[in-house]
Amino acid sequence: MQVKCTICDSVESIDDHCFEAKRLRNKRILMHLCQSCYNRVGKKTLARHATGKFRLYSEKKIVDEFI
């Protein structure tokens, strides 16, 4: 199966029977990133976490007393 990186538009081929290929076939919204883009995004994300100004907001769940 040939896939295209959404960031750098490079075309790669992956095995048709691997888990990632199955996910991409069944859910077309999912994106494929080549290894170099994946590593670059990971490094930048870790750098943002290290600044201390990065916050992850969790969903506020309502607790129902009757359940």
DOLO-536298 format. One record per residue: residue in three letters; chain; x, y, z of N, C-alpha, C, O in turn. Coordinates in pm, 1 decimal. Layout:
! DOLO-536298
+--------+--------+----------+----------+----------+----------+----------+----------+----------+----------+----------+----------+----------+----------+
! residu ! chaine !      n_u !      n_v !      n_w !     ca_u !     ca_v !     ca_w !      c_u !      c_v !      c_w !      o_u !      o_v !      o_w !
+--------+--------+----------+----------+----------+----------+----------+----------+----------+----------+----------+----------+----------+----------+
!    ALA !      A !        X !        Y !        Z !        X !        Y !        Z !        X !        Y !        Z !        X !        Y !        Z !
...
+--------+--------+----------+----------+----------+----------+----------+----------+----------+----------+----------+----------+----------+----------+
//
This chain:
! DOLO-536298
+--------+--------+----------+----------+----------+----------+----------+----------+----------+----------+----------+----------+----------+----------+
! residu ! chaine !      n_u !      n_v !      n_w !     ca_u !     ca_v !     ca_w !      c_u !      c_v !      c_w !      o_u !      o_v !      o_w !
+--------+--------+----------+----------+----------+----------+----------+----------+----------+----------+----------+----------+----------+----------+
!    MET !      A !     85.0 !   -116.5 !      0.0 !      0.0 !      0.0 !      0.0 !     89.8 !    123.0 !      0.0 !    184.7 !    131.2 !     77.9 !
!    GLN !      A !     60.1 !    216.5 !    -85.8 !    137.1 !    340.2 !    -90.2 !     62.3 !    448.1 !    -13.0 !    -58.5 !    465.8 !    -28.9 !
!    VAL !      A !    136.4 !    519.4 !     70.5 !     78.3 !    625.7 !    152.0 !    159.0 !    753.4 !    130.9 !    276.7 !    749.2 !     95.1 !
!    LYS !      A !     94.2 !    865.3 !    153.7 !    157.4 !    995.2 !    132.7 !    161.2 !   1068.8 !    265.1 !     60.3 !   1077.0 !    335.2 !
!    CYS !      A !    277.5 !   1122.3 !    299.5 !    292.5 !   1199.5 !    422.6 !    213.9 !   1329.7 !    408.5 !    221.2 !   1395.8 !    304.9 !
!    THR !      A !    139.6 !   1366.1 !    511.3 !     55.8 !   1485.0 !    502.1 !    135.4 !   1613.9 !    516.4 !     86.4 !   1720.1 !    478.0 !
!    ILE !      A !    255.6 !   1607.8 !    570.2 !    335.2 !   1729.0 !    589.9 !    428.5 !   1753.6 !    472.3 !    427.7 !   1862.1 !    414.2 !
!    CYS !      A !    509.0 !   1654.0 !    436.6 !    611.2 !   1676.9 !    333.6 !    573.9 !   1618.1 !    197.5 !    650.3 !   1633.0 !    102.1 !
!    ASP !      A !    459.4 !   1552.2 !    185.8 !    408.9 !   1495.0 !     60.5 !    501.1 !   1390.5 !     -0.7 !    500.2 !   1372.2 !   -122.4 !
!    SER !      A !    580.1 !   1322.0 !     80.0 !    662.2 !   1212.9 !     28.0 !    578.3 !   1085.5 !     26.1 !    496.6 !   1062.7 !    115.4 !
!    VAL !      A !    598.9 !   1003.2 !    -75.6 !    522.4 !    880.0 !    -92.6 !    607.2 !    762.7 !    -44.9 !    722.5 !    747.5 !    -85.5 !
!    GLU !      A !    548.7 !    679.4 !     42.3 !    614.5 !    561.2 !     95.1 !    524.8 !    441.3 !     70.9 !    404.4 !    455.9 !     49.4 !
!    SER !      A !    582.8 !    325.3 !     74.4 !    500.4 !    205.5 !     66.2 !    511.1 !    129.8 !    198.5 !    619.8 !    113.6 !    254.1 !
!    ILE !      A !    396.0 !     84.1 !    247.5 !    390.5 !      6.3 !    370.1 !    323.5 !   -126.7 !    338.1 !    256.8 !   -140.2 !    235.5 !
!    ASP !      A !    341.3 !   -223.6 !    424.9 !    283.4 !   -355.3 !    405.7 !    131.0 !   -346.8 !    409.8 !     75.0 !   -276.7 !    494.0 !
!    ASP !      A !     64.2 !   -417.2 !    319.8 !    -81.7 !   -413.1 !    312.1 !   -149.6 !   -471.8 !    435.5 !   -263.5 !   -436.7 !    466.0 !
!    HIS !      A !    -81.1 !   -560.3 !    506.2 !   -144.1 !   -630.2 !    617.1 !   -101.8 !   -576.5 !    753.4 !   -135.4 !   -636.5 !    855.5 !
!    CYS !      A !    -29.5 !   -466.0 !    757.5 !     12.2 !   -411.1 !    887.4 !   -104.2 !   -335.0 !    951.5 !   -201.9 !   -300.4 !    884.9 !
!    PHE !      A !    -92.0 !   -310.4 !   1078.8 !   -199.0 !   -245.5 !   1154.9 !   -226.3 !   -103.9 !   1104.8 !   -341.8 !    -62.3 !   1095.9 !
!    GLU !      A !   -120.7 !    -30.0 !   1072.2 !   -138.6 !    107.9 !   1025.1 !   -213.7 !    112.0 !    892.1 !   -296.8 !    200.3 !    871.0 !
!    ALA !      A !   -185.8 !     18.6 !    803.3 !   -256.0 !     13.2 !    674.8 !   -404.2 !    -15.1 !    696.0 !   -489.2 !     41.9 !    627.7 !
!    LYS !      A !   -434.6 !   -102.7 !    790.2 !   -574.5 !   -133.1 !    818.7 !   -646.5 !    -10.4 !    873.4 !   -759.4 !     18.0 !    833.6 !
!    ARG !      A !   -582.5 !     61.9 !    963.5 !   -644.1 !    183.5 !   1017.7 !   -667.1 !    287.5 !    909.8 !   -771.8 !    352.2 !    907.5 !
!    LEU !      A !   -570.5 !    304.5 !    820.0 !   -585.1 !    403.7 !    714.6 !   -694.8 !    365.8 !    615.4 !   -762.3 !    453.4 !    561.5 !
!    ARG !      A !   -713.0 !    237.0 !    591.0 !   -819.7 !    193.3 !    500.2 !   -957.1 !    212.4 !    562.7 !  -1050.3 !    256.7 !    495.6 !
!    ASN !      A !   -970.3 !    179.7 !    689.2 !  -1101.3 !    183.6 !    753.6 !  -1142.6 !    323.1 !    797.9 !  -1261.3 !    355.6 !    795.9 !
!    LYS !      A !  -1047.7 !    405.4 !    837.4 !  -1077.8 !    542.1 !    882.3 !   -995.0 !    637.9 !    798.4 !   -878.5 !    662.9 !    829.5 !
!    ARG !      A !  -1052.7 !    690.5 !    694.9 !   -978.3 !    772.5 !    600.5 !   -940.6 !    909.8 !    656.8 !   -864.7 !    983.5 !    593.9 !
!    ILE !      A !   -992.3 !    943.9 !    772.9 !   -958.7 !   1071.8 !    834.4 !   -817.7 !   1067.9 !    893.4 !   -752.3 !   1171.6 !    903.6 !
!    LEU !      A !   -770.7 !    949.7 !    932.1 !   -638.6 !    937.0 !    992.6 !   -529.9 !    977.2 !    894.1 !   -543.4 !    958.0 !    773.3 !
!    MET !      A !   -422.2 !   1033.0 !    947.5 !   -312.5 !   1080.8 !    864.0 !   -190.8 !    991.5 !    882.0 !   -171.6 !    929.4 !    986.6 !
!    HIS !      A !   -110.0 !    986.7 !    778.7 !     16.0 !    914.1 !    784.3 !    129.3 !   1016.4 !    785.5 !    129.7 !   1110.5 !    706.2 !
!    LEU !      A !    225.5 !    997.1 !    875.9 !    344.6 !   1081.1 !    880.9 !    465.8 !    993.4 !    854.4 !    477.2 !    883.7 !    909.0 !
!    CYS !      A !    556.7 !   1042.4 !    769.8 !    680.7 !    967.8 !    748.6 !    764.7 !    976.2 !    876.5 !    737.4 !   1058.2 !    964.1 !
!    GLN !      A !    864.4 !    892.8 !    886.0 !    942.1 !    883.4 !   1010.1 !   1014.9 !   1013.2 !   1041.4 !   1023.5 !   1051.2 !   1158.2 !
!    SER !      A !   1067.8 !   1082.5 !    940.5 !   1140.2 !   1207.1 !    966.9 !   1045.9 !   1315.9 !   1018.3 !   1082.1 !   1389.9 !   1109.8 !
!    CYS !      A !    925.5 !   1326.9 !    961.0 !    828.1 !   1425.8 !   1009.7 !    777.7 !   1389.0 !   1148.8 !    757.7 !   1476.9 !   1232.6 !
!    TYR !      A !    757.1 !   1261.0 !   1173.8 !    710.9 !   1214.8 !   1304.0 !    812.6 !   1250.3 !   1412.1 !    775.0 !   1297.2 !   1519.5 !
!    ASN !      A !    940.6 !   1228.3 !   1384.5 !   1045.4 !   1262.0 !   1481.3 !   1055.1 !   1412.0 !   1502.2 !   1073.5 !   1457.3 !   1615.2 !
!    ARG !      A !   1043.0 !   1490.6 !   1394.6 !   1052.9 !   1636.0 !   1405.2 !    938.2 !   1692.7 !   1487.5 !    959.9 !   1780.3 !   1571.2 !
!    VAL !      A !    816.9 !   1644.5 !   1465.3 !    701.4 !   1690.7 !   1542.3 !    716.5 !   1650.5 !   1689.0 !    681.2 !   1727.3 !   1778.5 !
!    GLY !      A !    768.5 !   1531.4 !   1713.4 !    789.8 !   1485.0 !   1850.6 !    889.1 !   1571.0 !   1926.1 !    866.8 !   1602.8 !   2043.0 !
!    LYS !      A !    998.6 !   1609.3 !   1861.4 !   1099.0 !   1694.7 !   1926.5 !   1041.0 !   1832.0 !   1958.8 !   1065.4 !   1886.2 !   2066.6 !
!    LYS !      A !    964.0 !   1888.3 !   1865.4 !    905.1 !   2020.2 !   1889.8 !    799.9 !   2015.2 !   2000.4 !    786.0 !   2110.3 !   2077.3 !
!    THR !      A !    726.5 !   1905.6 !   2008.6 !    626.9 !   1890.4 !   2114.0 !    694.3 !   1880.5 !   2250.2 !    648.6 !   1942.2 !   2346.4 !
!    LEU !      A !    802.3 !   1803.7 !   2259.2 !    875.5 !   1793.8 !   2385.4 !    936.5 !   1927.6 !   2424.6 !    943.9 !   1959.5 !   2543.2 !
!    ALA !      A !    980.4 !   2006.5 !   2326.3 !   1034.7 !   2139.2 !   2355.9 !    925.5 !   2231.4 !   2410.3 !    951.8 !   2311.9 !   2499.6 !
!    ARG !      A !    803.2 !   2220.4 !   2357.3 !    693.0 !   2302.1 !   2409.7 !    656.3 !   2259.0 !   2550.8 !    625.1 !   2344.0 !   2634.3 !
!    HIS !      A !    659.3 !   2131.1 !   2579.4 !    631.7 !   2082.5 !   2714.3 !    736.7 !   2133.8 !   2812.3 !    704.5 !   2162.7 !   2927.5 !
!    ALA !      A !    860.7 !   2145.3 !   2768.5 !    969.4 !   2187.2 !   2857.0 !    960.7 !   2334.9 !   2892.6 !   1019.3 !   2375.7 !   2992.8 !
!    THR !      A !    890.3 !   2416.9 !   2815.2 !    880.9 !   2559.6 !   2845.9 !    801.0 !   2585.3 !   2972.6 !    823.4 !   2685.8 !   3040.0 !
!    GLY !      A !    708.5 !   2496.7 !   3006.3 !    627.5 !   2514.7 !   3126.0 !    499.8 !   2591.2 !   3100.5 !    415.9 !   2601.4 !   3190.0 !
!    LYS !      A !    482.5 !   2645.1 !   2981.8 !    361.4 !   2720.6 !   2948.8 !    259.6 !   2635.1 !   2874.5 !    151.5 !   2682.7 !   2839.9 !
!    PHE !      A !    293.5 !   2510.8 !   2850.2 !    207.1 !   2419.9 !   2774.8 !    111.5 !   2352.5 !   2870.5 !    154.0 !   2294.4 !   2970.3 !
!    ARG !      A !    -19.1 !   2359.5 !   2841.0 !   -119.8 !   2296.5 !   2926.3 !   -206.8 !   2204.8 !   2844.1 !   -245.4 !   2237.6 !   2731.9 !
!    LEU !      A !   -237.2 !   2090.9 !   2900.1 !   -335.1 !   2001.7 !   2841.5 !   -463.3 !   2015.7 !   2921.6 !   -465.2 !   1992.5 !   3042.4 !
!    TYR !      A !   -568.8 !   2053.0 !   2854.3 !   -696.4 !   2071.0 !   2921.3 !   -775.8 !   1941.7 !   2910.7 !   -799.1 !   1890.0 !   2801.4 !
!    SER !      A !   -816.5 !   1891.0 !   3025.0 !   -895.1 !   1768.0 !   3024.7 !  -1043.6 !   1803.3 !   3020.5 !  -1085.3 !   1912.6 !   3058.9 !
!    GLU !      A !  -1120.4 !   1708.2 !   2973.2 !  -1263.6 !   1728.3 !   2963.2 !  -1324.0 !   1726.2 !   3102.8 !  -1293.6 !   1638.2 !   3183.3 !
!    LYS !      A !  -1409.8 !   1823.6 !   3130.7 !  -1473.9 !   1827.9 !   3261.7 !  -1595.3 !   1737.2 !   3260.0 !  -1691.0 !   1759.5 !   3185.8 !
!    LYS !      A !  -1589.4 !   1634.4 !   3343.3 !  -1696.5 !   1537.5 !   3348.8 !  -1793.1 !   1571.5 !   3460.5 !  -1753.0 !   1609.8 !   3570.5 !
!    ILE !      A !  -1917.8 !   1557.1 !   3431.0 !  -2021.9 !   1583.5 !   3530.5 !  -2052.0 !   1452.4 !   3603.6 !  -2082.8 !   1350.5 !   3541.8 !
!    VAL !      A !  -2042.5 !   1457.7 !   3733.8 !  -2067.3 !   1338.7 !   3815.4 !  -2216.7 !   1336.4 !   3850.2 !  -2270.4 !   1430.7 !   3908.4 !
!    ASP !      A !  -2280.3 !   1228.6 !   3813.7 !  -2422.4 !   1213.4 !   3844.4 !  -2435.5 !   1137.9 !   3976.2 !  -2383.8 !   1027.1 !   3990.5 !
!    GLU !      A !  -2505.0 !   1198.8 !   4072.6 !  -2517.3 !   1139.6 !   4205.0 !  -2604.5 !   1014.4 !   4205.7 !  -2588.7 !    928.0 !   4292.0 !
!    PHE !      A !  -2695.5 !   1004.6 !   4110.7 !  -2793.9 !    896.7 !   4112.9 !  -2745.4 !    768.0 !   4045.8 !  -2815.2 !    666.7 !   4050.0 !
!    ILE !      A !  -2631.3 !    770.4 !   3986.2 !  -2582.5 !    649.1 !   3918.5 !  -2484.1 !    576.5 !   4007.7 !  -2431.5 !    472.0 !   3969.3 !
+--------+--------+----------+----------+----------+----------+----------+----------+----------+----------+----------+----------+----------+----------+
//
